[in-house]
Amino acid sequence: MSDTAPSPDPALIDALRALSNPTRLRMLQWLREPERHFPAEHAIADPAEVGVCVSHLQAKAGLAQSTVSAYLAELQRAGLVTATRVGKWTHYKRDERRIAELVATLGRTL
């Protein structure tokens, strides 16, 4: 019996790989409601509009800056977040359109 199912979408595989790490998944969850998880008084830009600064994610995660940056880069490569520079700081925000596409693809695939 031959397998006639199409190969899984590489973008879906990348997203699932990025989400397989509990800390990366948690960061994506925090970014869903930045106003709830990050104090607005410490923000240099609107978290809902621009995103959350890496330093705030680092403080909440309790990890080294290099680790948090690597985790966010993985989420960005998977298309789950976008990065915006504000001065010398990088802010990350969920890409809701891309996340919805991936959820739909997952629903069709499974």
Backbone bond lengths (Angstrom), bond angles and torsions (degrees), N, CA, C in turn:
res aa  C-N    CA-C-N  psi(-1)  N-CA   C-N-CA  omega(-1)  CA-C   N-CA-C  phi
1 M - - - 1.446 - - 1.528 107.77 -
2 S 1.327 117.29 125.84 1.463 120.31 -178.75 1.523 110.49 -94.00
3 D 1.317 114.45 151.06 1.465 121.43 179.42 1.525 107.90 -88.00
4 T 1.321 117.45 113.63 1.456 121.35 -178.57 1.521 112.37 -102.39
5 A 1.314 117.64 1.57 1.460 121.05 179.23 1.527 109.14 -68.41
6 P 1.340 117.21 138.55 1.466 119.10 178.59 1.528 110.66 -66.39
7 S 1.315 115.18 155.15 1.463 120.11 176.64 1.522 109.08 -63.86
8 P 1.324 117.37 144.46 1.473 119.92 177.72 1.528 110.90 -60.13
9 D 1.299 115.52 147.99 1.458 123.25 177.57 1.530 108.91 -60.50
10 P 1.346 118.43 123.93 1.473 120.24 179.65 1.534 112.85 -57.30
11 A 1.328 117.86 -33.83 1.466 120.34 178.85 1.522 110.64 -65.66
12 L 1.320 116.65 -36.97 1.460 120.75 177.47 1.525 110.17 -66.02
13 I 1.309 116.89 -41.88 1.468 120.82 178.45 1.523 110.34 -62.55
14 D 1.345 117.15 -42.69 1.473 120.65 178.04 1.528 110.97 -61.59
15 A 1.331 116.34 -42.91 1.473 120.12 -179.52 1.523 110.59 -65.35
16 L 1.317 117.32 -43.60 1.464 119.89 179.78 1.524 110.94 -64.93
17 R 1.316 116.65 -37.30 1.471 120.38 177.40 1.536 109.45 -63.79
18 A 1.331 116.93 -44.10 1.465 120.25 -179.94 1.523 110.77 -63.20
19 L 1.327 116.55 -37.04 1.464 120.75 -178.28 1.525 113.32 -81.20
20 S 1.315 117.37 -7.54 1.470 119.72 -178.42 1.522 112.62 -73.47
21 N 1.324 117.23 -14.68 1.458 121.32 177.73 1.531 108.29 -90.13
22 P 1.323 118.75 122.32 1.469 120.65 -176.67 1.527 114.18 -57.58
23 T 1.312 118.21 -35.14 1.467 120.10 -179.01 1.520 110.47 -72.18
24 R 1.320 118.01 -41.42 1.467 119.83 176.97 1.521 110.20 -62.97
25 L 1.313 117.01 -40.77 1.468 120.99 177.78 1.529 109.86 -62.35
26 R 1.325 117.21 -43.88 1.462 121.66 178.94 1.533 110.82 -61.36
27 M 1.329 117.16 -42.56 1.468 120.63 178.53 1.530 110.78 -60.44
28 L 1.309 116.24 -42.74 1.460 119.89 178.52 1.528 110.37 -64.03
29 Q 1.315 117.03 -36.40 1.468 120.77 176.51 1.527 110.39 -66.22
30 W 1.332 117.98 -42.77 1.469 120.90 178.09 1.526 110.51 -60.41
31 L 1.333 116.34 -40.73 1.464 120.47 -177.92 1.526 112.51 -69.84
32 R 1.315 116.85 -15.02 1.467 119.21 176.89 1.524 110.96 -66.48
33 E 1.331 116.54 -35.32 1.460 122.27 179.17 1.529 108.91 -132.42
34 P 1.329 117.53 71.88 1.475 119.29 -174.81 1.522 113.63 -61.92
35 E 1.324 116.65 -33.42 1.467 119.03 -179.09 1.525 111.64 -66.57
36 R 1.306 117.30 -24.42 1.467 122.08 178.82 1.531 112.00 -82.47
37 H 1.323 116.95 -32.47 1.465 120.97 -172.07 1.524 115.23 -102.76
38 F 1.341 116.97 -14.39 1.462 119.87 -176.93 1.527 109.54 -132.72
39 P 1.331 117.86 127.74 1.472 120.74 -177.46 1.522 111.57 -63.07
40 A 1.320 116.43 125.79 1.465 122.33 -178.27 1.530 112.04 -64.33
41 E 1.328 117.47 -29.90 1.460 119.67 -177.41 1.523 112.90 -67.52
42 H 1.320 118.04 -17.60 1.465 121.24 179.05 1.519 112.43 -96.43
43 A 1.325 118.09 -7.20 1.461 122.06 -177.02 1.515 110.93 -76.90
44 I 1.336 116.56 141.16 1.461 120.57 174.19 1.527 110.74 -96.81
45 A 1.314 116.50 -7.95 1.465 122.60 176.61 1.525 107.48 -146.02
46 D 1.307 116.22 161.94 1.466 121.37 -179.72 1.531 110.06 -65.89
47 P 1.332 118.29 113.82 1.464 120.75 -177.90 1.527 113.31 -60.64
48 A 1.317 117.57 -33.30 1.465 120.09 -179.75 1.525 110.85 -72.50
49 E 1.319 116.56 -32.45 1.467 120.67 -177.22 1.526 112.63 -89.82
50 V 1.344 116.87 -47.12 1.461 122.21 -172.91 1.532 112.01 -101.01
51 G 1.316 116.42 -35.02 1.456 120.70 -177.77 1.520 111.37 121.94
52 V 1.305 115.00 -172.36 1.464 122.37 -176.40 1.524 108.54 -109.05
53 C 1.318 115.36 136.43 1.461 122.04 179.96 1.536 110.23 -66.39
54 V 1.322 114.98 144.03 1.467 120.55 178.64 1.522 110.94 -54.68
55 S 1.327 117.35 -39.66 1.466 119.75 -177.39 1.529 111.59 -62.63
56 H 1.323 117.94 -33.44 1.466 120.55 177.97 1.526 110.77 -72.31
57 L 1.329 116.14 -39.32 1.469 119.59 175.61 1.529 110.26 -64.36
58 Q 1.318 116.10 -40.11 1.465 120.36 179.10 1.521 110.91 -61.87
59 A 1.324 116.50 -46.03 1.461 120.19 -179.15 1.530 110.94 -61.81
60 K 1.320 117.00 -42.56 1.462 120.26 -178.83 1.525 111.33 -68.70
61 A 1.334 116.89 -39.44 1.467 120.76 -178.45 1.521 112.28 -76.65
62 G 1.344 117.39 -24.57 1.456 120.26 -178.58 1.517 112.85 70.07
63 L 1.329 115.99 31.47 1.467 121.37 -178.85 1.519 109.81 -118.99
64 A 1.311 116.49 166.32 1.461 121.30 176.51 1.527 109.75 -63.82
65 Q 1.328 115.00 149.10 1.466 120.42 -179.93 1.524 110.80 -57.56
66 S 1.315 117.30 -40.19 1.469 120.51 -178.86 1.530 111.40 -63.79
67 T 1.316 117.19 -36.86 1.463 121.33 178.65 1.522 110.33 -67.96
68 V 1.323 116.33 -45.77 1.466 120.64 179.82 1.524 109.68 -63.00
69 S 1.314 117.96 -42.67 1.465 121.13 178.64 1.520 111.10 -62.67
70 A 1.318 116.91 -40.76 1.468 120.24 178.27 1.526 110.60 -65.28
71 Y 1.317 117.56 -41.01 1.463 120.94 178.55 1.528 110.96 -63.99
72 L 1.328 116.65 -42.50 1.462 120.48 179.58 1.523 111.21 -68.20
73 A 1.320 117.42 -35.66 1.466 120.78 176.70 1.531 110.01 -63.56
74 E 1.319 117.04 -38.84 1.472 121.17 177.37 1.529 110.45 -64.11
75 L 1.329 117.04 -43.40 1.470 120.57 177.34 1.525 110.69 -64.57
76 Q 1.324 116.83 -35.77 1.460 120.40 179.01 1.538 110.69 -69.39
77 R 1.315 117.83 -44.32 1.469 120.98 177.56 1.522 111.25 -59.37
78 A 1.323 116.18 -32.90 1.466 121.04 179.61 1.533 111.43 -80.53
79 G 1.320 117.36 -4.26 1.453 121.05 178.23 1.516 114.64 80.38
80 L 1.315 117.40 16.89 1.462 120.94 -176.75 1.520 113.34 -91.16
81 V 1.341 117.28 -22.82 1.454 121.65 177.79 1.526 109.24 -136.14
82 T 1.329 114.92 159.85 1.459 121.53 172.76 1.522 108.14 -118.67
83 A 1.312 115.88 152.51 1.465 121.64 -179.59 1.520 109.37 -113.56
84 T 1.336 115.54 140.44 1.458 122.57 176.60 1.516 108.50 -133.87
85 R 1.327 116.24 130.68 1.461 120.50 176.40 1.523 109.09 -86.14
86 V 1.327 115.76 133.30 1.465 122.90 172.85 1.520 104.61 -127.81
87 G 1.328 116.11 101.16 1.458 119.93 -173.79 1.516 109.23 64.65
88 K 1.314 116.22 -125.91 1.471 119.84 179.55 1.529 112.46 -93.67
89 W 1.318 117.69 2.28 1.456 121.94 -176.74 1.517 111.51 -104.47
90 T 1.330 115.07 145.22 1.462 121.03 175.60 1.523 108.24 -106.38
91 H 1.316 115.07 131.81 1.461 122.78 179.75 1.525 108.72 -113.54
92 Y 1.322 115.91 142.69 1.460 121.40 -179.41 1.520 110.26 -119.20
93 K 1.327 113.19 141.47 1.460 121.39 -179.32 1.524 107.75 -139.38
94 R 1.312 116.11 145.45 1.469 120.92 176.59 1.527 110.02 -64.09
95 D 1.322 115.64 144.34 1.467 120.99 172.78 1.528 106.13 -98.21
96 E 1.315 115.20 88.98 1.471 121.03 -173.17 1.529 112.49 -61.10
97 R 1.331 117.15 -37.38 1.468 119.99 179.35 1.530 110.25 -63.58
98 R 1.310 116.14 -45.95 1.468 120.79 -179.37 1.533 110.79 -66.62
99 I 1.314 117.43 -39.48 1.464 120.42 178.15 1.523 109.76 -62.43
100 A 1.341 117.87 -42.60 1.464 121.24 178.63 1.530 110.84 -63.00
101 E 1.328 117.09 -39.99 1.469 120.69 177.42 1.526 110.79 -62.16
102 L 1.329 116.39 -43.09 1.463 120.32 -179.30 1.531 111.43 -66.12
103 V 1.330 116.65 -39.33 1.470 120.47 177.65 1.533 109.31 -63.22
104 A 1.325 116.91 -42.67 1.464 120.36 178.46 1.529 110.92 -64.34
105 T 1.321 117.28 -42.60 1.462 121.12 178.17 1.526 110.27 -62.27
106 L 1.316 116.38 -42.70 1.470 120.35 178.12 1.520 110.40 -61.24
107 G 1.332 117.18 -41.85 1.460 120.99 178.60 1.525 112.26 -62.34
108 R 1.333 116.34 -38.86 1.465 119.74 179.16 1.525 111.69 -74.37
109 T 1.335 116.51 -31.06 1.456 121.35 -176.02 1.518 112.55 -76.61
110 L 1.323 115.60 -40.36 1.465 119.14 -178.81 1.499 108.09 -93.44
